Amino acid sequence: MAFTGKQLTTQLDADGTLTVQLNDQTWDDPKPGQVLIQVEATPINPSDLGLLFASADTDTAVYSPGKVVAKMPENATRAMKARHGMPMPAGNEAAGIVVAAGEGCEHLMGKRIACVPGTAYGSYAYADPNMGFEVQDGVTAEQAASSFVNPMTALGFVETMKLEGYTGIVHAAAASNLGQMLLKICLEDGIPLVNVVRSDAQVKLLKDLGATHVLNMTDADYMPKLIDAIAETKAMIGFDPIGGGTVASQFLTAMEAAASRGAAFSRYGSNAAKKVCIYGALDLGPTILNRAFGLTWDLSGWLLTPFMMKAGPEVVGRMRARVMKDLTTTFASHYAKKGTLEDMLTKDAVAMYNARRTGEKYLVTPHG
Amino acid sequence: MAFTGKQLTTQLDADGTLTVQLNDQTWDDPKPGQVLIQVEATPINPSDLGLLFASADTDTAVYSPGKVVAKMPENATRAMKARHGMPMPAGNEAAGIVVAAGEGCEHLMGKRIACVPGTAYGSYAYADPNMGFEVQDGVTAEQAASSFVNPMTALGFVETMKLEGYTGIVHAAAASNLGQMLLKICLEDGIPLVNVVRSDAQVKLLKDLGATHVLNMTDADYMPKLIDAIAETKAMIGFDPIGGGTVASQFLTAMEAAASRGAAFSRYGSNAAKKVCIYGALDLGPTILNRAFGLTWDLSGWLLTPFMMKAGPEVVGRMRARVMKDLTTTFASHYAKKGTLEDMLTKDAVAMYNARRTGEKYLVTPHG
């Protein structure tokens, strides 16, 4: 039995033309160990946008029904040479109803699952049930759509903290969906968390959720406050989705200042371990490190999949079980706007979700 | 019995005045487990300069016999608040004759040792014999003066490579004394090494020493050549004493390009581990990361003492034994100029060694 519908693809050509469009597609029976879902709901995460539009100019793009043609900057075009000329599907995660099941997955027929197809921007998608889970009765597709990327990343931060011997976290852009989840986890588990945001409204949002330490990085006294908060919480590992600019440098500088408070001068800085993980690129500009933090420090890229491979099945199983249990509470996501596959390719929609503004997330519902 | 002589100190005051001067001093009997050496020879390493002059302006300083008074920039003065008003001795390593021995060290009386006093710019210095070693007969003080910082750092890079699971090294400013040692070690041990330098003369110097891969970073085709060399050697850990600018960023970018050669496009970059360790600050400016290297990468500060603590006594013992054995061959140091404590505080001498030019090292011989 075959299913027909639309599949979104994004293609970058060598001349810098980026074409994001819907194509007619047919889905055949899934392979053994796989299922086919009718995609009910799939979010657009920052991690999807890197593939979908990357740094293409969506303001000057040409929009027609089901199609966007934009121009990619030259250096980005060159850097992504490996994808030239290839129509690539997108959409990391989704919730949907199993409409066909491969060998060994028959028990899932007709069930709603949360999963990570990587091709979720389509009418249907193949998925590996081992990477997802069956959604409990009464949980809607909208509630289950974002059950992987943000929840597992937030839990991954806490596990990274533990694995590397730290006892508290500093988080940038902390008012995001992900940041709110991290806050709830830390409150539940009694983990000290320093939340760094960009506006007083975001300070209020997180305070209302119960946060103790929320700092506005645009305040004139941000740095002394950050040093105080780190000295108090011993939060010596940071997570930064911004990437560009001096966010990570400021974290490390404040950690060093907190660690060497009251200590004798050392030309090499303190021996206290301090680390920042960059896990996104909300600012595509260069990372600037002022290196006013001695010689004992680490800065790393952080990505969910390699982390899960390193952490191993026991840790990952524990993380997933917690997501299933608390999907509609701790791990609830909020969407500023919803639309079909056609809607998501309109100028208004692209302008909204490609701005990557904190709290303004788009949910795609292919079947309306 | 007491010994008298001169001791250099460096003092930074809150108003930004840096005073480096010689003071009269008396050395009493060493404590148990310690020895007192008459300092014969002590090098000025880049790691000493961070304390000695830091970023003070030595061009406009006032020089008088045995005294230099310079101005420190405001931000640096503020950053080094913990040392304000304190006269600090300097000089990491030295060779000297044991003139007094504390309890348990009597067997060393009259012997020449290589050691790490931390106060070596003086007529005499206390030292812990466990952190140094007795020099073999026929080895001069000049030959033994630099037997700790550079040799142990070069060996430390190789041990770091092994501990972290890498199999080849990229090294910046590779024509330095340290770089030449690293090259000799890698040649002896069959470890792939990519040497990065700044001039054709340095390329020739390292080629003459037997290097296979030597790249001039000022060449127009530096990046493609670096990618080729890393692809060939699988050198996925780099060491960078420059710190400022884009050296580390270029290393990570080239490692990523080499790792993803021929691979399918991934929006997150390759999963290949890649790391750069910044171990100095020849360029005090900010580190600029262009982050064109996916999300699987590490950038860390690297410092000898914490590394030795992490590596443990067995590894460190093995490193030290190798230094003792090969002190006049693999670990030989060269000096462009020599002088007394008074000489090292003249304008000409400071201008020379504070320029931190590759291959232009100063040796202090307090007793002429």
Chai-1 contact restraints between the chains, C-beta under 6 A:
chainA,res_idxA,chainB,res_idxB,connection_type,confidence,min_distance_angstrom,max_distance_angstrom,comment,restraint_id
A,G50,B,R267,contact,1.0,0.0,6.0,A-B,restraint_1
A,L51,B,R267,contact,1.0,0.0,6.0,A-B,restraint_2
A,A79,B,A292,contact,1.0,0.0,6.0,A-B,restraint_3
A,A82,B,F265,contact,1.0,0.0,6.0,A-B,restraint_4
A,R83,B,F265,contact,1.0,0.0,6.0,A-B,restraint_5
A,F265,B,A82,contact,1.0,0.0,6.0,A-B,restraint_6
A,F265,B,R83,contact,1.0,0.0,6.0,A-B,restraint_7
A,R267,B,G50,contact,1.0,0.0,6.0,A-B,restraint_8
A,R267,B,L51,contact,1.0,0.0,6.0,A-B,restraint_9
A,Y268,B,L303,contact,1.0,0.0,6.0,A-B,restraint_10
A,N271,B,P306,contact,1.0,0.0,6.0,A-B,restraint_11
A,P286,B,I288,contact,1.0,0.0,6.0,A-B,restraint_12
A,P286,B,L289,contact,1.0,0.0,6.0,A-B,restraint_13
A,P286,B,N290,contact,1.0,0.0,6.0,A-B,restraint_14
A,T287,B,L289,contact,1.0,0.0,6.0,A-B,restraint_15
A,T287,B,R291,contact,1.0,0.0,6.0,A-B,restraint_16
A,I288,B,P286,contact,1.0,0.0,6.0,A-B,restraint_17
A,L289,B,P286,contact,1.0,0.0,6.0,A-B,restraint_18
A,L289,B,T287,contact,1.0,0.0,6.0,A-B,restraint_19
A,N290,B,P286,contact,1.0,0.0,6.0,A-B,restraint_20
A,R291,B,T287,contact,1.0,0.0,6.0,A-B,restraint_21
A,A292,B,A79,contact,1.0,0.0,6.0,A-B,restraint_22
A,L295,B,G301,contact,1.0,0.0,6.0,A-B,restraint_23
A,L295,B,L303,contact,1.0,0.0,6.0,A-B,restraint_24
A,T296,B,G301,contact,1.0,0.0,6.0,A-B,restraint_25
A,T296,B,P306,contact,1.0,0.0,6.0,A-B,restraint_26
A,W297,B,G301,contact,1.0,0.0,6.0,A-B,restraint_27
A,D298,B,S300,contact,1.0,0.0,6.0,A-B,restraint_28
A,L299,B,L299,contact,1.0,0.0,6.0,A-B,restraint_29
A,S300,B,D298,contact,1.0,0.0,6.0,A-B,restraint_30
A,G301,B,L295,contact,1.0,0.0,6.0,A-B,restraint_31
A,G301,B,T296,contact,1.0,0.0,6.0,A-B,restraint_32
A,G301,B,W297,contact,1.0,0.0,6.0,A-B,restraint_33
A,L303,B,Y268,contact,1.0,0.0,6.0,A-B,restraint_34
A,L303,B,L295,contact,1.0,0.0,6.0,A-B,restraint_35
A,P306,B,N271,contact,1.0,0.0,6.0,A-B,restraint_36
A,P306,B,T296,contact,1.0,0.0,6.0,A-B,restraint_37
